[in-house]
Amino acid sequence: MNKSPLGQEGHFSYQLSVISYQLSVVKKLRLNNEHTIKIWQSRKNNGSTEVKSQKSKVKSNKSFFYNQ
């Protein structure tokens, strides 16, 4: 393991805070996506094509996070 200037415990709590920050970002993105999907689905004029494009957008967001 890397020796950090914070020491073992400090390094661990730092990592935890980073992880919880990333989780909150993911959660925020997911909420935004769900909100936009609802907007898209409420516009039934153009039918299912808009909803499909929105779903692919959600997938690309998820893969973006896992590839970082």
ABEGO torsion letter per residue (X at the ends): XBBBAAEAAAAAAAAAAAAAAAAAAAAAAAAAAAAAAAAAAABAAAEAAAAAAAAAAAAAAAAAAAAX
